[in-house]
Every structure is written in structure tokens, then in C-alpha cells.
Amino acid sequence: MITVIGLGFVGLTTALGFSDKGYSVYGYDIDQKKKEMLTKGNIPFYEPYLNEKLNQHLNIGFKIVDDLQEAVDNSEVIFLCVGTPSKIDGSAHLGYIFDAIKSITACIKKPNFKVLVIKSTIPPSTTSERIKPYIENLGFKVGVDIGLTNNPEFLREGYAWEDFMNPDRIVIGQEEDKSGQYVESIYQSFNVPIYRVSLNTAEFIKYLSNTLLATLISFANEQSLIAKYIGDIDIKKSFQVLHLDKRWFGAPSNMTSYVYPGCGFGGYCLPKDTMALVNQALKNSYSPELLKGTLNVNETMKEFVVNDVAGKVTEKEHIGILGLAFKPNSNDIRDTPAKSIIDGLLRKGYKNIIAYDPMAIEEFKEAYSLPIEYSSDLKSLLAKVNHVVILTAWDEFLLNQESIKKKNVFDYRYIYD
Ligand SMILES: NC(=O)c1ccc[n+]([C@@H]2O[C@H](COP(=O)([O-])OP(=O)(O)OC[C@H]3O[C@@H](n4cnc5c(N)ncnc54)[C@H](O)[C@@H]3O)[C@@H](O)[C@H]2O)c1
């Protein structure tokens, strides 16, 4: 039996994925509203397959509990999937992890050995230098009374179910074999390579992955700016030709999508994880210049978009923003470039901004309460504006290019030829 703490994108997928594999899973979250929705069979965000899987497993293999004691008593392994947002200085906020550990350990009765698995993304050395001492201060000897491992998650939003069920690799960070073995046995049926490594190595592998993706995007974005400043360069064609290099072949085709220009990366992972690794490196006396550049270019992209629009559109005119989610097929608006870009336009005095997104309007409105208008469909937005700014590469904008292209288009996702 397994308990999953934190039922967001990662935790809910993990809980349902293990239920699908035949485990009995308890799910626990402190967000009452989220729990109520889930217990009624509704998921609080958009993610393909999860609604069906929730309704298939709810109250059969997957039980959502109010009482953490019941879950802990009956589980051998407890996955922590709580958030690790950025603090002001860019470091990872570990408060949710510590709070969850405090609640879990309050339910553990020695000598019942339980293994804690940190699935949340935390900077290298956090499990060994912060979490282990924290647990030991609560009166548990790690490796003796309680097992401690980490198991970074690599799923992509929009593909959470497919990525969780068919991972490329499983990484388990361990300090002692017994706990690592527990976690490895849970993943046996996934039939993928399992790497048991040190705690720091497992944490590092996750950041290696996310900061590479962020750097690829910033590389492509910086190149697009160089090309724009030089002029008369077909940026989309240039990247398409770049992708024809034989050395890309065999690389998952999705990898090339990160080497493609846009208006900056966003979402819950790349910005915060890149900032956290920069912060962690600085704390350890190393200044990571390339990653600092990755973040700087990401900010520059958003400023470029604002200045580019401002250079070509007068303040009185109406501007249509197409796309609010940080990427297509998602309603996640956390750290979305659209927020900074709209903010920038508002600061420059643009008051007539109308935004449309196929999926993320409500989420965006609730999270940011910006003084702009929203349009419930593309057609009505197009009826009101002369200029459109594409900030998310939704298929809908590609399918409706004929009507969109009648306007003055700022295609910052390079979707059109
Ligand atoms: N979203 C992704 O694509 C993704 C991918 C890989 C890894 N990650 C990492 O996984 C972690 C979770 O990300 P997410 O997107 O699922 O976050 P999320 O914000 O969607 O979910 C976190 C959940 O944890 C709950 N929570 C917080 N404190 C709790 C506590 N003490 N007890 C019980 N529940 C608690 C919150 O209420 C929330 O529902 C983060 O560290 C993130 O970096 C995210």
C-alpha cells in the first residue's frame, strides 16, 4: 500500500498511475476544495486521461482520505508530491515539504518502518543536508526508524499520464539499500531502466534535465533575436533546416521542439528549477554563467515582445492577445510569459487589451486579476482588434490562420510560414 501526499499534477498522476498498476493507494491533500472536487470524481485542472482514471479507481484502488493517520498506518511507502515554488531570491521554498514531513512523522509509530519518497523537485543536497537533519530532529533515525529516498518526476504537463505510465527511466536516490529496494520494487512492473544513485545525484539528474531544456529554449530565443536585429532572415525556416541535421536523428523528436524560438519559457518547472539551481550553485561558491544567461535571455524575450509591439502599435489601438497558457494543450498559467508581456504592455499605457485562450481564461483571470478584457471565442476577439499577438502555439491559431492573418500579426511562437 502506498500513500501519496499532495494531489496536484504530479501527485494525482502518481496516485492514479500506481492504482492502475494494481496498488492500493491513499491520497491526501491539505487543499479542502481540491479534495472535495476529487472525491466527486472531478479533476481541478486539465490533463488528458486523468478524469477517466480517477473515475475508474476512486474508492476502489484509490482512496482520498481526511485522516492522514489511517493512510500512514496502512502504507509502507509514502510519496511526497507537494509544491516547491520559488522564493524571492530564486531558491526553492521547502516549507510544504517540511510541513508534510511533520504531519507524516506525527502519524508514524516506531518500530513500523516506513519509506518516505520525495518526488517533489528539490535542489541537489536538499534531502541529505536539509530533510534528513529535519527528520532526525523530530526523533527518527533515518535508515533505522524511517527510510528516506528521492525519486524525481520527469512527466510533462499535457502528457502526464503517458509520461508517468511509460517513463524513459526511473531514478531513485538512496542513502541505504533497504529503502532504495522498497522503491525499486514498486516500479518493477514499469519495465524501464531503474537507476539507484546517491541522494544528491538523483536530485541533480532532475535539474540537469530541466536546465538543459531551459537553456535550449533560451539558445533558440537568443538566436531569433540576433536574426531579427540583423534582418531579412527567415527565422522559422532557419530552425526547420537546423532540425534536419542528421545528428538530431534518433533524438526524441520532441527535443527539437525545445530548440525553436518563442517568447520565453514559463510554467511551473523550467523557470523555478533553473533559478533554484543557480541559487544552489551560488550558495556553493560557483557562479553558473550559462544558466544565469539562460534566465536573462528569458527575461529579455518578454521585454523584446513588449517593445516590439509598442514600436508598431499606438497606445489607443486594440491589441488581441492570443494565448495565455504557458504552452498549448494546458490550462496551466503558472509563470506564463503572457502575464509578464501583458503587464509590460499595461505599464506602457496600452489599455485596450483583449485576451483569448482556448482553455486558460478562467485560471489566468483568477491568478492575476489584470485590468484587461477577455473574449470567450477567437471570432469575437478578431472582430474587435487590428493587431494580434500570438503568445501560445495553440492549434486553433494555426487552423484559423486565414482569418487571423487579416490582422497585423505578431507571431512570437513562429507558427505561421
Ligand atoms: N507540474 C509538473 O509538470 C511537474 C513535473 C515534474 C516535477 N514537478 C515537481 O513536482 C512537485 C509538485 O508539482 P505539481 O505541479 O504537482 O504542484 P501542485 O501545486 O499542482 O500540487 C501540489 C499539491 O500539494 C498540496 N500540498 C501542499 N502542502 C501539503 C501538505 N502539507 N500535505 C498535503 N498536501 C499538500 C497542495 O495543496 C497541492 O495540491 C513540485 O516540486 C514540482 O516542481 C512538477
The ligand as an SDF file (V2000), in Angstrom:
LIG
                    3D

 44 48  0  0  0  0  0  0  0  0999 V2000
    3.9270   20.1170  -12.8440 N   0  0  0  0  0  0  0  0  0  0  0  0
    4.8730   19.4600  -13.4780 C   0  0  0  0  0  0  0  0  0  0  0  0
    4.8750   19.3500  -14.7140 O   0  0  0  0  0  0  0  0  0  0  0  0
    5.9760   18.7950  -12.7140 C   0  0  0  0  0  0  0  0  0  0  0  0
    6.7650   17.8280  -13.3540 C   0  0  0  0  0  0  0  0  0  0  0  0
    7.7740   17.2090  -12.6380 C   0  0  0  0  0  0  0  0  0  0  0  0
    8.0190   17.5720  -11.3170 C   0  0  0  0  0  0  0  0  0  0  0  0
    7.2540   18.5290  -10.7360 N   0  0  0  0  0  0  0  0  0  0  0  0
    7.5160   18.8570   -9.3200 C   0  0  0  0  0  0  0  0  0  0  0  0
    6.5830   18.1450   -8.5220 O   0  0  0  0  0  0  0  0  0  0  0  0
    6.1890   18.9300   -7.3870 C   0  0  0  0  0  0  0  0  0  0  0  0
    4.6760   19.1400   -7.3880 C   0  0  0  0  0  0  0  0  0  0  0  0
    4.3280   19.8520   -8.5590 O   0  0  0  0  0  0  0  0  0  0  0  0
    2.7930   19.9950   -9.0190 P   0  0  0  0  0  0  0  0  0  0  0  0
    2.8140   20.6870  -10.3270 O   0  0  0  0  0  0  0  0  0  0  0  0
    2.1150   18.6880   -8.8550 O   0  0  0  0  0  0  0  0  0  0  0  0
    2.2840   21.0090   -7.8780 O   0  0  0  0  0  0  0  0  0  0  0  0
    0.7650   21.3720   -7.4920 P   0  0  0  0  0  0  0  0  0  0  0  0
    0.8490   22.7330   -6.9250 O   0  0  0  0  0  0  0  0  0  0  0  0
   -0.1130   21.1150   -8.6570 O   0  0  0  0  0  0  0  0  0  0  0  0
    0.3880   20.3230   -6.3600 O   0  0  0  0  0  0  0  0  0  0  0  0
    0.9460   20.3320   -5.0700 C   0  0  0  0  0  0  0  0  0  0  0  0
   -0.1270   19.8750   -4.1030 C   0  0  0  0  0  0  0  0  0  0  0  0
    0.4440   19.6720   -2.8170 O   0  0  0  0  0  0  0  0  0  0  0  0
   -0.5420   20.0370   -1.8490 C   0  0  0  0  0  0  0  0  0  0  0  0
    0.1140   20.2280   -0.5430 N   0  0  0  0  0  0  0  0  0  0  0  0
    0.9290   21.2350   -0.1340 C   0  0  0  0  0  0  0  0  0  0  0  0
    1.3210   21.0270    1.1310 N   0  0  0  0  0  0  0  0  0  0  0  0
    0.7450   19.8730    1.5440 C   0  0  0  0  0  0  0  0  0  0  0  0
    0.7840   19.1330    2.7690 C   0  0  0  0  0  0  0  0  0  0  0  0
    1.4870   19.5350    3.8120 N   0  0  0  0  0  0  0  0  0  0  0  0
    0.0690   17.9880    2.8390 N   0  0  0  0  0  0  0  0  0  0  0  0
   -0.6600   17.5750    1.7900 C   0  0  0  0  0  0  0  0  0  0  0  0
   -0.7400   18.2260    0.6070 N   0  0  0  0  0  0  0  0  0  0  0  0
   -0.0270   19.3660    0.4830 C   0  0  0  0  0  0  0  0  0  0  0  0
   -1.1640   21.2940   -2.4280 C   0  0  0  0  0  0  0  0  0  0  0  0
   -2.4130   21.5760   -1.8550 O   0  0  0  0  0  0  0  0  0  0  0  0
   -1.2610   20.9010   -3.9120 C   0  0  0  0  0  0  0  0  0  0  0  0
   -2.4960   20.2970   -4.2040 O   0  0  0  0  0  0  0  0  0  0  0  0
    6.9890   20.2310   -7.4930 C   0  0  0  0  0  0  0  0  0  0  0  0
    8.1650   20.0910   -6.7470 O   0  0  0  0  0  0  0  0  0  0  0  0
    7.3200   20.3230   -8.9700 C   0  0  0  0  0  0  0  0  0  0  0  0
    8.4890   21.0660   -9.2270 O   0  0  0  0  0  0  0  0  0  0  0  0
    6.2180   19.1390  -11.3920 C   0  0  0  0  0  0  0  0  0  0  0  0
  1  2  1  0
  2  3  2  0
  2  4  1  0
  4  5  1  0
  4 44  2  0
  5  6  2  0
  6  7  1  0
  7  8  2  0
  8  9  1  0
  8 44  1  0
  9 10  1  0
  9 42  1  0
 10 11  1  0
 11 12  1  0
 11 40  1  0
 12 13  1  0
 13 14  1  0
 14 15  2  0
 14 16  1  0
 14 17  1  0
 17 18  1  0
 18 19  2  0
 18 20  1  0
 18 21  1  0
 21 22  1  0
 22 23  1  0
 23 24  1  0
 23 38  1  0
 24 25  1  0
 25 26  1  0
 25 36  1  0
 26 27  1  0
 26 35  1  0
 27 28  2  0
 28 29  1  0
 29 30  1  0
 29 35  2  0
 30 31  1  0
 30 32  2  0
 32 33  1  0
 33 34  2  0
 34 35  1  0
 36 37  1  0
 36 38  1  0
 38 39  1  0
 40 41  1  0
 40 42  1  0
 42 43  1  0
M  CHG  2   8   1  16  -1
M  END
$$$$
